[in-house]
Amino acid sequence: MKRNLLTLLLLSIGIGLFAQEIPAPKANYELAAKFSPNRLKKLVFSTSVNPHWLKNGEKFWYNYKTPEGNFYYLVDPVSSTKSELFNAVKMAADMSRLTADPFDAEHLDISKLKFINNEKTIQFEVKSKLVEEEEKDDENGDKQEEEKEGGKKQKAKKKMVAKVWHFEYQIASKQLNLLDEFEKPLEQKDWASVSPNQEYVIFAKHHNLYWMDAENYKKAQKNEKDSTIIEHELTTDGVEYYSYGSGTYGKTNKEIEEEKDKRKAAYVTFSADSKKFALTREDEREVKDLWVINSVASPRPTLESYKYHMPGEKEAPQYEILVFDWESKKSVKVKASAFKDQTLSILRAPEKKMDADDDLQFSKWLSAGSDLLYFKRQSRDMKRVDICTANTSTGEVKILIEERLNTYVETRPLGFVNNGSELIHWSERDGWAHFYLYDGEGNLKNQITSGPWHCDRIQGIDEKNRVLYFTGNARENGEDPYYTHLYCVNFDGTGLRLLNKGNFSHDVSLNDQNHYFVNNSSRVNTAPVSALYNSKGSKLIDLETTDLSRLFETGYQFPELFKVKAGDGVTDIYGVMYKPFDFDPNKKYPILTYVYPGPQTEAVYKSFSTRMDRADRMAQLGFIVVTLGNRGGHPARSKWYHNYGYGNLRDYGLEDKKVGLEQLADRFDFIDITKVGIFGHSGGGFMSTAAMLVYPDFFKVAVSAAGNHDNNIYNRWWSETHHGVKEEISEKGDTTFTYKIDDNPSLAKNLKGKLMIVTGDIDNNVHPGNTIRMANALIKANKRFDFFIYPGQRHGFGDMSEYSFWLRGEYFCKYLLGDFRNSADYIEMQNDKPKK
């Protein structure tokens, strides 16, 4: 007995010594480094076909890049044929012969390709190895002219740029010609709104509207400082923040002063006949200011002041619509007043896909004539929307369609049939998003679609055959309800047909004639496939399948799909699980969840993506990473699901995240539910911090980026829409708005785990004050936390995104894996730098 006890004692000591020798788990930094954005762009190229529909007939061209090079194809749907637009090997040889520059088929870098000469010829340009002198732009972006100084001609300053070769290629004869005397087309100016008849141009200057004719616009295209340009003032009442032109958002005070005399965009919308144009004018004079300071600006820090309306504030921007008659140069104000602090927007005609590649784009209003303007107005509480028309001569308004809900009303572009004799309206009035047919006077004729599924956007309208083409989701049994499909249905609601079958998410481009569409389909666990279909749903040609071979050679593996129940035990929640590519089922892994609460979307990819930093790449450090939805998180389900968080914008999504993770841990032994991390950006930054404070014993580590932690100082549009603002009318008839919302700083005392909050210091979307207020509350609560600022960065962190990945990744490695790195260098970033 004593001998056995001694043996057991020695054995236990040995085990203890052995246990002490087991090293702490190490993060796999090397595996995560293999999937940086810089490396991924050399492994995966094109993932979808983007058709460029031609104007004549129904052909289209596209380019598609693979590890073998960049290829160009011409597709004729009528004959169901796909052919190379040109032979890349011969093209490279001809280009080399004509220019004496070296080109090869695998590295053709063609740009600005367009069809000309009745689509018998293509024209394009390629950069040369040579460099040449070009006139240098001055500080305002204008070409510097030769000028006289002291009676002598001063030569314009020059800069060295890559020479550009211009080519024309005859498709039928396969003949390539170098355009030695190529005259570069005049570039359209971003400040110019060109009328559809191209006879005049509208722009803003000194807060007012101006115009110039086509001849003077050509002068401005050549040289904006040409002293012979004649421009005419159209209005005189414009002032700062009640301007006819574009605002100053995103500009520093110094830039505003420097650009005060420059032409600016006015964003006008024309009648198709160019006889009239309209614009929405915004009065922000009473809206309060907000500021950010760029401390790393050169040569000294810069101040940026801008108008920013916060929720509940009475000083709201005011909107008006003005219609100008071109011949008389006089304007009419639309009599649109209905709701206090309402918003107004002009309804525009959809752009034709065959015009998408045109250098010159026209903004036209919905009606084909010039006597009627269609517009939308919405109350400040977002619960009331009117679709209206305005008489463009008198400004008189007629309401066509009214939408009223107890939460916020959402809209989609209005379907316009036979110039307004009928209207196709999108509405969630029966709890699901569907289409409704109205006559031109606003009388409901019939509901076109119905049932417990979601219709999204109009893709095409066949007026002759009275068929509507649209995208939708959540209709097909056995599929993830977020997978989108293309459908068609008759105006009377009969003949509903699914046009692109398959358990995938489908992205489509339907041509203007509604005869053919390109279908791009994939899931997160499949390679994207592109094909051509006709409008009956018959596949005509397989176009492309994304080449993922090199990606898989690195050890990449597709993630796994899953479904769990929400906190109510009834609602299905869909998600994706990402594992380390060296996954060992016998190990226990900490679990991370990347979050975004919505309500605009859920942070769950449905299609294959090379944007891996949020999930795939994070998993390689040694984690199970999951993304999953939550009630209130996505508009593409029922109105009940989407508006679940209305009135509770802080906590509404947290329960579903927590119980979803717990269900996964019950299913899979490799998940260590005692080590849970959470991270997100913007709304996800807000949500991840809230999770640490609402469930402090469950969530152990968080990295929260650019979070709107205090929605009282976030923008009015998002907060008042999705959380709700109460409109109160006094006995005297005065209208006021009250807003109250829970915030993260009020829960700072609850923090138990490790929290890092980060922000860009010139974020003019979610102001850095949100993160600073969170830090202030944590300090006052005597809490340890980490706080990081990205200098000179906006909301998305820009060129510091890679640094952001490693900062976040190492934080989780420290506090969930116990792997602390002491070096000052991010070695993986140093190794990933492109060699110059």
Residue pairs with C-beta under 8 A, 6 or more apart in sequence:
24 817
24 818
24 819
25 622
25 817
25 818
25 819
26 622
26 817
26 819
27 621
27 622
27 809
27 810
27 813
27 817
27 819
28 580
28 582
28 620
28 621
28 622
29 621
29 827
29 828
30 828
31 555
31 580
31 581
31 582
31 620
31 621
32 617
32 618
32 620
32 621
32 809
32 828
33 828
33 831
33 832
34 554
34 555
34 620
35 554
35 556
35 612
35 616
35 617
35 620
36 617
36 802
36 828
36 832
37 613
37 801
37 802
38 802
38 832
38 834
39 832
40 551
40 610
40 612
41 610
43 550
43 551
43 554
44 546
44 547
44 548
44 550
44 551
44 610
45 64
45 65
45 66
45 67
45 547
46 63
46 64
46 65
46 66
46 544
46 546
47 522
47 528
47 546
47 608
47 609
47 610
48 507
48 520
48 528
48 530
48 546
49 62
49 64
49 518
49 520
49 530
49 543
49 544
50 62
50 509
51 60
51 61
51 62
51 75
51 353
51 509
51 511
51 518
52 60
52 61
52 62
52 356
52 357
53 59
53 60
53 353
53 354
53 356
53 509
53 511
53 512
54 60
54 61
54 115
54 119
54 354
55 119
55 354
55 355
56 118
56 119
57 76
57 78
58 76
58 77
58 78
58 511
58 513
58 515
58 516
59 74
59 75
59 76
59 77
59 119
60 74
60 75
60 77
60 511
60 518
61 72
61 73
61 74
61 75
61 85
61 113
61 115
62 72
62 73
62 75
62 543
63 70
63 71
63 72
63 73
63 110
63 113
64 70
64 71
64 73
64 544
65 71
66 547
67 547
67 549
67 550
68 106
69 88
69 105
69 106
69 107
69 108
70 88
70 108
70 109
70 110
71 84
71 88
72 84
72 85
72 86
72 88
72 110
72 113
73 82
73 83
73 84
73 85
73 543
74 82
74 83
74 84
74 85
74 171
75 81
75 82
75 83
75 532
75 541
75 543
76 82
77 511
77 515
77 516
77 532
77 534
77 540
80 532
80 540
80 541
81 541
82 532
82 541
82 543
85 122
85 171
86 122
86 169
86 171
86 174
87 174
88 105
88 106
88 108
89 105
90 174
91 105
91 108
91 169
91 176
92 103
92 104
92 105
92 108
93 103
94 176
95 101
95 103
95 126
95 165
95 167
95 176
96 102
96 103
98 165
98 167
98 176
98 177
98 178
99 128
99 165
99 178
101 128
101 129
101 130
101 165
102 129
103 126
108 126
109 126
109 127
110 124
110 125
110 126
111 124
111 125
111 126
111 127
112 123
112 124
112 125
113 122
113 123
113 124
114 122
114 123
114 124
114 357
115 121
115 122
115 123
116 122
116 123
116 168
120 170
120 171
120 172
121 168
121 169
121 170
121 171
122 168
122 169
122 171
123 166
123 167
123 168
123 169
123 179
124 166
124 167
124 169
125 164
125 165
125 166
125 167
126 164
126 165
126 167
127 162
127 163
127 164
127 165
128 162
128 163
128 164
128 165
129 162
130 162
130 163
131 160
131 161
131 162
131 163
132 160
132 161
132 162
132 163
133 158
133 159
133 160
133 161
134 158
134 159
134 160
134 161
135 143
135 144
135 156
135 157
135 158
135 159
136 144
136 156
136 157
136 158
136 159
137 143
137 144
138 144
139 258
140 258
140 259
140 262
142 223
142 224
142 225
143 156
143 223
144 156
144 157
145 156
145 223
145 225
146 153
146 154
146 155
146 156
147 153
147 154
148 154
165 178
166 178
166 179
166 182
166 184
167 176
167 177
167 178
167 179
168 176
168 177
168 179
169 175
169 176
169 177
170 176
170 177
185 359
186 218
186 221
186 222
187 221
187 359
188 194
188 221
188 359
188 360
189 220
189 221
189 224
189 263
190 265
191 203
191 204
191 262
191 263
191 264
191 265
191 266
192 201
192 202
192 203
192 217
192 220
192 263
192 265
193 201
193 202
193 203
193 265
193 266
193 267
193 268
193 270
193 277
193 363
194 200
194 201
194 217
194 360
194 362
195 201
195 202
195 270
195 274
195 277
195 326
195 362
196 270
196 272
196 273
196 274
196 362
196 364
197 273
197 274
198 214
198 360
199 213
199 214
199 274
200 211
200 212
200 213
200 214
200 274
200 326
201 211
201 212
201 213
201 214
201 217
202 209
202 210
202 211
202 234
202 266
202 268
202 277
203 209
203 210
203 211
203 212
203 245
203 263
203 264
203 265
203 266
204 210
204 238
204 243
204 244
204 245
204 246
204 263
204 264
204 265
204 266
205 231
205 245
205 261
205 262
205 263
205 264
206 238
206 260
206 261
207 238
207 239
207 240
207 242
207 243
207 244
207 245
208 233
208 234
208 235
208 236
208 237
208 238
208 243
208 244
208 245
209 233
209 234
209 235
209 238
209 244
209 245
209 266
209 324
210 231
210 232
210 233
210 234
210 263
211 231
211 232
211 234
212 220
212 229
212 230
212 231
212 232
213 230
216 229
216 230
216 231
219 226
219 228
219 229
220 226
220 229
220 263
224 263
234 324
234 329
235 244
235 331
238 244
238 245
239 285
240 285
241 247
241 283
241 284
241 285
241 287
241 307
242 281
242 282
242 283
242 284
242 285
243 281
244 266
244 279
244 281
245 264
245 265
245 266
246 264
246 265
246 266
246 267
247 282
247 284
247 306
247 307
248 256
248 306
249 306
249 307
249 764
250 304
250 306
250 764
251 259
251 304
252 294
252 297
252 302
252 303
252 304
253 302
253 303
253 304
253 305
254 302
266 279
267 279
267 280
267 363
268 277
268 278
268 279
268 324
268 363
269 277
269 278
269 279
269 346
269 348
269 363
269 364
269 365
270 276
270 277
270 362
270 363
270 364
270 365
271 277
271 364
271 365
271 367
271 369
271 370
271 392
272 349
272 364
272 365
272 367
272 368
272 369
272 370
273 369
273 370
274 326
275 325
275 326
275 327
275 370
276 323
276 324
276 325
276 326
276 370
276 392
277 323
277 324
277 326
278 321
278 322
278 323
278 324
278 334
278 346
278 365
278 373
278 392
279 321
279 322
279 346
280 319
280 320
280 321
280 344
280 345
280 346
281 319
281 320
281 321
281 322
282 317
282 318
282 319
283 317
283 318
283 319
283 320
284 307
284 317
286 315
286 316
287 307
287 308
287 309
287 315
287 316
287 317
288 307
288 308
288 309
288 310
288 313
288 315
289 305
289 306
289 307
289 308
290 305
290 306
290 307
290 308
290 764
290 767
291 303
291 304
291 305
291 306
292 303
292 304
292 761
292 762
292 763
292 764
292 767
292 768
293 301
293 302
293 303
293 304
293 761
293 762
294 301
294 302
294 304
294 761
294 762
294 792
295 301
295 761
295 791
295 792
296 791
296 792
297 792
304 762
304 764
306 764
307 317
308 715
308 764
308 767
309 315
309 316
309 317
309 715
309 716
310 712
310 713
310 714
310 715
310 716
310 719
311 711
311 712
311 714
311 715
311 716
311 719
311 720
311 723
311 725
311 739
311 741
312 712
312 716
312 720
312 725
312 737
312 738
312 739
312 740
313 716
314 736
314 737
316 341
316 380
316 716
318 341
319 342
319 343
319 344
320 333
320 334
320 336
320 344
321 333
321 334
321 336
321 344
321 346
321 373
321 375
321 390
322 331
322 332
322 333
322 334
323 331
323 332
323 334
323 373
323 390
323 392
323 395
324 330
324 331
325 331
325 332
325 392
325 393
332 392
332 393
332 394
332 395
333 395
334 344
334 373
334 375
334 390
334 395
334 397
335 390
335 395
335 396
335 397
336 342
336 344
336 375
336 377
336 388
336 390
336 397
338 377
338 379
338 386
339 377
339 378
339 379
339 380
339 384
340 379
340 380
340 727
340 735
341 379
341 380
341 737
342 377
342 378
342 379
342 380
343 377
343 378
343 380
344 375
344 376
344 377
345 375
345 376
346 365
346 373
346 374
346 375
347 365
347 366
347 374
347 375
347 376
347 387
347 413
347 414
348 363
348 364
348 365
348 366
349 364
349 365
349 366
349 416
350 413
351 361
352 512
353 509
353 510
353 511
353 512
354 511
354 512
355 361
365 373
365 374
366 374
366 414
366 416
366 420
367 373
367 374
367 419
367 420
368 419
369 419
370 392
371 391
371 392
371 393
372 389
372 390
372 391
372 392
372 420
373 389
373 390
373 392
374 387
374 388
374 389
374 390
374 414
374 420
375 388
375 389
375 390
376 385
376 386
376 387
376 388
376 411
377 385
377 386
377 388
378 384
378 385
378 386
378 409
379 385
379 727
380 720
380 725
380 727
380 737
381 408
381 720
381 724
381 725
381 726
381 727
381 737
382 408
382 409
382 720
382 721
383 404
383 405
383 406
383 407
383 408
383 409
384 402
384 403
384 404
384 409
385 402
385 403
385 409
385 411
386 399
386 400
386 401
386 402
386 403
387 399
387 400
387 401
387 402
387 414
387 423
387 425
387 442
388 397
388 398
388 399
388 400
389 397
389 398
389 400
390 396
390 397
390 398
391 397
398 442
399 442
400 423
400 438
400 441
400 442
401 423
401 425
401 438
401 442
403 409
403 411
403 427
403 429
405 428
405 429
405 639
407 639
407 643
407 646
407 724
408 643
408 646
408 721
408 722
408 724
409 428
410 428
410 635
411 426
412 426
412 456
412 457
412 458
413 426
413 457
413 458
414 423
414 424
414 425
415 423
415 424
415 425
415 435
415 458
415 461
415 468
416 423
416 424
416 461
417 423
417 424
417 461
417 463
417 491
418 463
420 440
421 439
421 440
422 437
422 438
422 439
422 440
422 445
422 491
423 437
423 438
423 439
423 440
423 442
424 435
424 436
424 437
424 438
424 448
424 458
424 461
424 468
424 491
425 435
425 436
425 437
425 438
426 433
426 434
426 435
426 436
426 455
426 457
426 458
427 433
427 434
427 435
427 436
428 434
428 639
430 447
430 450
431 638
431 639
431 640
432 450
432 451
432 452
432 453
432 454
432 455
432 638
432 639
433 454
433 455
433 456
433 635
433 639
434 447
434 448
434 449
434 450
434 451
434 455
435 447
435 448
435 449
435 455
435 458
435 468
435 470
435 489
436 444
436 446
436 447
436 448
437 444
437 445
437 446
437 447
437 448
437 491
437 492
438 444
438 445
439 445
446 491
446 492
446 493
447 493
448 468
448 489
448 491
448 492
448 493
449 455
449 472
449 489
449 493
449 496
450 493
451 475
452 474
452 638
453 472
453 473
453 474
453 475
453 481
454 472
454 473
454 474
454 475
454 481
454 636
454 637
454 638
455 470
455 471
455 472
455 487
456 470
456 471
456 472
456 473
456 484
456 636
457 470
457 471
458 468
458 469
458 470
459 469
459 470
459 471
459 486
459 508
459 510
459 517
460 468
460 469
460 510
460 512
460 514
461 467
461 468
461 469
461 514
462 468
462 469
462 514
466 490
466 491
466 492
467 488
467 489
467 490
467 491
467 495
467 514
468 488
468 489
468 490
468 491
469 486
469 487
469 488
469 499
469 510
469 514
469 535
470 486
470 487
470 488
470 489
471 484
471 485
471 486
471 487
471 508
472 484
472 485
472 487
473 481
473 482
473 483
473 484
473 485
473 636
474 481
474 482
474 636
474 637
475 485
475 487
475 498
476 483
476 485
476 498
476 503
478 503
479 503
480 503
480 505
480 561
480 574
480 606
481 572
481 574
481 636
481 637
482 505
482 574
482 604
482 606
482 634
482 636
482 637
483 503
483 504
483 505
483 506
483 523
483 606
484 505
484 506
484 507
484 636
485 498
485 499
485 500
485 501
485 506
486 498
486 499
486 500
486 506
486 508
486 510
486 517
486 519
487 496
487 497
487 498
487 499
488 495
488 496
488 497
488 499
488 535
489 495
489 496
489 497
497 537
498 537
499 517
499 533
499 535
499 536
499 537
500 506
500 508
500 517
500 519
500 521
500 533
500 537
501 537
502 521
503 523
504 521
504 522
504 523
504 526
504 529
504 607
505 521
505 522
505 523
505 606
505 607
506 519
506 520
506 521
507 519
507 520
507 521
507 607
508 517
508 518
508 519
508 520
509 517
509 518
510 516
510 517
510 535
511 517
514 535
515 534
515 535
516 532
516 533
516 534
516 535
516 540
517 532
517 533
517 535
518 530
518 531
518 532
518 533
518 543
519 530
519 531
519 532
519 533
520 528
520 529
520 530
521 528
521 529
521 530
521 531
522 528
522 529
522 546
522 607
522 608
523 561
523 606
523 607
523 608
524 558
524 559
524 561
524 576
524 605
524 606
524 607
524 608
524 609
525 558
525 559
525 560
525 561
525 608
526 558
526 608
527 545
527 546
527 547
527 548
527 608
528 545
528 546
528 607
528 608
529 542
529 544
529 545
529 546
530 542
530 543
530 544
530 545
531 539
531 540
531 541
531 542
531 543
532 539
532 540
532 541
532 543
533 539
533 540
534 540
546 608
548 556
555 581
555 582
556 581
556 616
557 579
557 581
559 576
559 577
559 578
559 579
559 615
559 616
560 576
560 577
560 579
561 574
561 575
561 576
561 577
562 574
562 575
562 576
562 577
562 626
562 628
562 664
563 572
563 573
563 574
563 575
564 572
564 573
564 575
564 628
564 659
564 660
564 663
564 664
565 571
565 572
565 573
565 659
565 660
565 663
566 572
566 573
566 630
566 631
566 655
566 656
566 659
566 660
567 631
567 655
567 656
567 658
567 659
568 631
571 631
571 641
573 628
573 629
573 630
573 631
573 656
573 660
574 604
574 628
574 629
575 604
575 626
575 627
575 628
575 629
575 660
576 604
576 605
576 615
576 626
576 627
576 628
577 624
577 625
577 626
577 664
578 615
578 616
578 618
578 619
578 624
578 625
578 626
579 619
579 624
580 589
580 619
580 620
580 621
580 622
580 623
580 624
581 620
583 670
584 670
585 669
585 670
586 670
587 670
588 669
588 670
588 671
588 672
589 622
589 623
589 624
589 670
589 671
589 672
590 622
590 623
590 624
590 672
590 675
590 676
590 677
590 812
590 816
590 817
591 623
591 624
591 625
591 626
591 661
591 664
591 665
591 671
591 672
591 673
591 675
591 676
591 677
592 618
592 619
592 623
592 624
592 625
592 626
592 676
592 677
592 678
592 679
592 812
592 816
593 625
593 626
593 627
593 628
593 657
593 661
593 676
593 677
593 678
593 679
594 603
594 614
594 615
594 618
594 625
594 626
594 627
594 679
594 680
594 684
595 603
595 627
595 653
595 657
595 678
595 679
595 680
595 684
595 687
595 688
595 691
596 602
596 603
596 633
596 680
596 681
596 682
596 683
596 684
596 687
597 630
597 632
597 633
597 645
597 652
597 653
597 683
597 684
597 686
597 687
598 630
598 632
598 633
598 634
598 635
598 642
598 645
598 653
598 683
599 632
599 633
599 634
599 635
599 642
599 643
599 645
599 722
600 635
601 633
601 634
601 635
602 627
602 629
602 630
602 633
602 634
603 614
603 627
603 680
603 684
604 627
604 628
604 629
605 615
605 627
613 801
613 805
614 627
615 625
615 627
616 625
617 805
618 625
618 805
618 808
618 809
618 812
619 625
621 809
621 812
621 813
621 817
622 813
622 817
622 819
623 677
623 812
623 816
624 670
624 671
626 660
626 661
626 664
628 656
628 657
628 660
629 656
630 652
630 653
630 654
630 655
630 656
630 657
630 660
631 641
631 644
631 645
631 652
631 653
631 656
632 641
632 642
632 643
632 644
632 645
632 646
632 652
632 653
633 645
633 653
634 641
634 642
635 642
644 652
645 652
645 653
645 722
645 723
646 722
646 723
646 724
647 723
647 724
648 723
648 742
649 711
649 719
649 722
649 723
649 741
649 742
650 686
650 690
650 711
650 741
650 742
650 743
650 744
651 690
651 694
651 742
653 687
654 687
654 690
654 691
654 694
654 695
657 678
657 691
658 691
658 695
658 698
658 699
661 673
661 676
662 673
664 671
665 671
665 672
665 673
674 700
675 700
675 816
676 698
676 699
676 700
676 701
677 699
677 700
677 701
677 702
677 703
677 812
677 815
677 816
678 687
678 688
678 691
678 692
678 699
678 701
678 702
679 688
679 702
679 703
679 704
679 705
679 808
679 812
680 686
680 687
680 688
680 704
680 705
680 707
681 705
681 706
681 707
682 705
682 706
682 707
682 708
682 765
682 766
682 795
683 707
683 708
684 704
684 705
684 707
685 704
685 705
685 706
685 707
685 708
685 709
685 757
685 758
685 766
685 771
686 704
686 707
686 708
686 709
686 711
686 744
686 770
687 707
688 699
688 702
688 703
688 704
688 707
689 702
689 704
689 707
689 709
689 744
689 755
689 757
689 774
690 744
690 747
691 698
691 699
691 702
692 699
692 702
692 750
692 751
692 752
692 753
692 755
693 744
693 747
693 748
693 750
693 751
694 747
694 750
696 750
696 751
696 752
696 753
697 752
699 753
700 753
700 754
700 815
700 816
701 753
701 754
701 755
701 811
701 812
701 815
701 816
702 753
702 754
702 755
702 756
703 756
703 758
703 807
703 808
703 811
703 812
704 755
704 756
704 757
704 758
705 758
705 759
705 797
705 804
705 808
706 758
706 759
706 760
706 763
706 765
706 766
706 771
706 795
706 796
706 797
707 744
707 757
707 759
707 766
707 770
707 771
707 774
708 714
708 718
708 766
708 770
709 743
709 744
709 745
709 757
709 770
709 771
709 773
709 774
710 743
710 744
710 745
710 769
710 770
710 773
710 774
711 719
711 723
711 741
711 743
712 719
712 739
712 741
712 743
713 767
713 769
713 770
713 773
714 766
714 767
714 770
715 765
719 725
719 739
719 741
720 737
720 739
723 739
723 741
725 737
725 738
725 739
726 737
726 738
726 739
727 735
727 736
727 737
728 735
728 736
728 737
728 738
729 735
730 736
744 774
744 777
745 773
745 774
745 776
745 777
746 777
748 774
748 777
748 778
748 780
748 781
748 783
749 781
749 783
751 778
751 781
751 783
751 785
753 815
754 785
754 786
754 811
754 814
754 815
755 778
755 785
755 786
756 785
756 786
756 787
756 788
756 807
756 808
756 811
757 771
757 774
757 775
757 785
757 786
757 787
757 788
758 771
758 787
758 788
758 789
758 790
758 804
758 807
759 766
759 768
759 770
759 771
759 772
759 788
759 789
759 790
760 768
760 789
760 790
760 792
760 793
760 794
760 795
760 796
760 797
760 798
761 768
761 789
761 790
761 791
761 792
761 793
762 768
762 792
762 793
762 794
763 793
763 794
763 795
764 794
764 795
765 794
765 795
766 795
768 789
771 787
775 785
775 787
778 785
786 811
788 807
790 797
790 800
790 803
790 804
793 800
797 803
797 804
802 829
802 832
803 826
803 829
806 826
806 828
806 829
810 821
813 819
813 821
814 820
